[in-house]
Amino acid sequence: MKFLFKYLVDLSKLKKLSPLYSYWHSDQNDLDESNRLLIANKDSPALYLFEKEPYKWEILFQSSIREIINGDLSSMKGLQVLLSSLSIEVRKKVLKDLLVNKIINQDCFAKLNKPIDLKSETKSNLLRFLRILLAIFTNPYGIELRRKKIHIYEKTGFLFNFLKNLYFK
């Protein structure tokens, strides 16, 4: 299954399709935080990441989809794990939105809709790992962090985004 989407996909739509889009554009106060947590799947193996590290979750979500668009189908398992951290309704909506907006094709949609096989082997890819690690520390997707920054990558991501916004104003 070859992806020819990379020339047809409007990646600016991708951030709006994230289930956390409204959270990033909110005040990120306690009420916004509780609303974000309402969409979590409490039985997910990725629950901790979604609940405690939403910035990293978002970077991994967007990076995984971009890797898939560029033809790295081994990133689908990672995206499945991330999507499993969402309630069933929200997960279905995200997948449908990705399909309707032509971010993924029907084959990808069907594979992402299947249950996760955590025992299956995934091909490691050092270059993909480094790209995602760099994204986590540099915040290329412009995620606005308004809550307390705990992890070093949240602080560097905030700084990179602040400098980018300062430079391009």
C-alpha positions as CSV (number, residue, x, y, z in Angstrom):
1,M,0.0,0.0,0.0
2,K,1.8,3.1,-1.2
3,F,0.8,6.5,0.0
4,L,0.6,9.2,-2.7
5,F,-1.0,11.6,-0.3
6,K,2.0,13.6,0.7
7,Y,1.5,15.8,-2.4
8,L,-2.2,16.1,-1.9
9,V,-2.6,16.5,1.8
10,D,-3.0,19.9,3.4
11,L,-1.0,19.4,6.6
12,S,-2.4,22.6,8.1
13,K,-5.7,20.7,8.5
14,L,-4.0,18.1,10.6
15,K,-3.7,20.1,13.8
16,K,-7.4,21.0,13.6
17,L,-8.2,17.3,13.5
18,S,-6.4,16.6,16.7
19,P,-8.8,15.7,19.6
20,L,-6.8,18.1,21.7
21,Y,-7.1,21.1,19.3
22,S,-9.7,22.9,21.4
23,Y,-7.6,22.3,24.5
24,W,-4.5,23.9,23.0
25,H,-6.6,26.9,22.1
26,S,-8.2,27.2,25.5
27,D,-6.9,28.9,28.7
28,Q,-5.8,25.4,29.8
29,N,-7.3,26.1,33.2
30,D,-8.5,23.4,35.6
31,L,-11.9,23.2,33.9
32,D,-10.3,22.8,30.4
33,E,-8.0,20.2,31.9
34,S,-10.9,18.2,33.3
35,N,-12.7,18.4,30.0
36,R,-9.6,17.1,28.2
37,L,-9.4,14.2,30.7
38,L,-13.1,13.3,30.0
39,I,-12.2,12.0,26.5
40,A,-9.6,9.5,27.8
41,N,-10.0,5.8,27.6
42,K,-9.3,4.6,31.2
43,D,-8.4,1.1,29.9
44,S,-5.7,2.2,27.4
45,P,-2.1,1.2,27.7
46,A,-1.3,4.8,26.7
47,L,-3.5,6.4,29.4
48,Y,-0.6,7.8,31.4
49,L,0.8,9.6,28.3
50,F,-2.6,11.1,27.5
51,E,-3.4,12.1,31.1
52,K,0.0,13.3,32.3
53,E,1.9,14.3,29.2
54,P,-0.6,15.8,26.7
55,Y,2.1,17.8,24.9
56,K,4.1,14.7,24.1
57,W,0.9,12.9,23.2
58,E,0.1,15.6,20.7
59,I,3.6,15.7,19.2
60,L,3.5,11.9,18.8
61,F,0.0,12.0,17.3
62,Q,0.9,14.6,14.6
63,S,4.4,13.0,14.0
64,S,2.9,9.5,13.6
65,I,0.3,10.7,11.0
66,R,3.0,12.6,9.1
67,E,5.2,9.5,9.1
68,I,2.3,7.4,7.7
69,I,1.6,10.1,5.0
70,N,5.2,9.8,4.0
71,G,4.9,6.0,3.6
72,D,6.2,4.7,6.9
73,L,3.4,2.2,7.6
74,S,5.2,0.8,10.7
75,S,4.1,4.1,12.4
76,M,0.5,2.9,12.3
77,K,0.9,0.7,15.4
78,G,2.1,3.8,17.3
79,L,-0.8,5.8,16.1
80,Q,-3.1,2.9,17.1
81,V,-1.7,3.0,20.6
82,L,-2.2,6.8,20.8
83,L,-5.8,6.5,19.5
84,S,-6.5,3.8,22.0
85,S,-6.0,6.4,24.8
86,L,-9.2,8.2,23.5
87,S,-12.8,7.2,24.3
88,I,-14.4,5.1,21.6
89,E,-16.6,7.9,20.4
90,V,-13.7,10.4,20.1
91,R,-11.4,7.8,18.4
92,K,-14.1,7.0,15.8
93,K,-14.6,10.8,15.2
94,V,-10.8,11.3,14.8
95,L,-10.5,8.4,12.3
96,K,-13.5,9.5,10.3
97,D,-12.2,13.1,10.2
98,L,-8.8,11.9,9.0
99,L,-10.5,9.8,6.3
100,V,-12.9,12.5,5.2
101,N,-10.1,15.1,5.0
102,K,-8.0,12.7,2.9
103,I,-5.2,12.6,5.5
104,I,-5.4,8.8,5.4
105,N,-6.9,6.4,2.9
106,Q,-9.5,3.6,3.3
107,D,-6.8,0.9,3.8
108,C,-5.2,2.9,6.5
109,F,-8.5,3.7,8.1
110,A,-9.4,-0.1,8.2
111,K,-6.1,-1.0,9.8
112,L,-6.3,1.8,12.4
113,N,-9.8,0.6,13.3
114,K,-8.6,-2.9,14.2
115,P,-7.7,-3.8,17.7
116,I,-4.0,-3.3,18.6
117,D,-1.8,-6.3,18.6
118,L,0.7,-5.3,21.2
119,K,2.7,-8.6,20.7
120,S,3.4,-8.0,17.1
121,E,6.9,-6.9,16.1
122,T,7.5,-3.3,14.9
123,K,10.3,-2.4,12.7
124,S,12.6,0.1,14.5
125,N,13.7,3.1,12.6
126,L,16.4,5.2,14.0
127,L,15.8,8.1,11.7
128,R,12.1,8.2,12.6
129,F,13.0,8.1,16.3
130,L,15.4,11.0,15.9
131,R,12.8,13.1,13.9
132,I,10.2,12.5,16.6
133,L,12.6,13.2,19.4
134,L,13.6,16.4,17.7
135,A,10.0,17.4,17.3
136,I,9.3,16.7,21.0
137,F,12.0,19.1,22.0
138,T,11.4,21.8,19.4
139,N,7.6,21.9,19.1
140,P,7.4,22.3,15.2
141,Y,3.6,22.2,15.4
142,G,3.2,25.3,17.4
143,I,1.5,23.8,20.4
144,E,0.7,26.5,23.0
145,L,1.6,25.3,26.5
146,R,-0.1,27.5,29.1
147,R,0.0,25.1,32.1
148,K,3.0,24.6,34.3
149,K,5.9,23.0,32.3
150,I,7.2,20.1,34.2
151,H,9.4,18.2,31.7
152,I,12.5,19.6,30.0
153,Y,11.0,19.0,26.6
154,E,7.9,21.0,27.6
155,K,10.2,23.9,28.5
156,T,12.3,23.7,25.3
157,G,9.1,23.3,23.2
158,F,7.6,26.3,24.9
159,L,10.9,28.3,24.3
160,F,11.1,27.3,20.6
161,N,7.5,28.2,20.0
162,F,7.9,31.6,21.9
163,L,11.0,32.4,19.8
164,K,9.3,31.4,16.6
165,N,6.3,33.6,17.4
166,L,8.5,36.5,18.3
167,Y,10.5,36.2,15.1
168,F,7.6,35.8,12.8
169,K,5.4,38.7,14.2
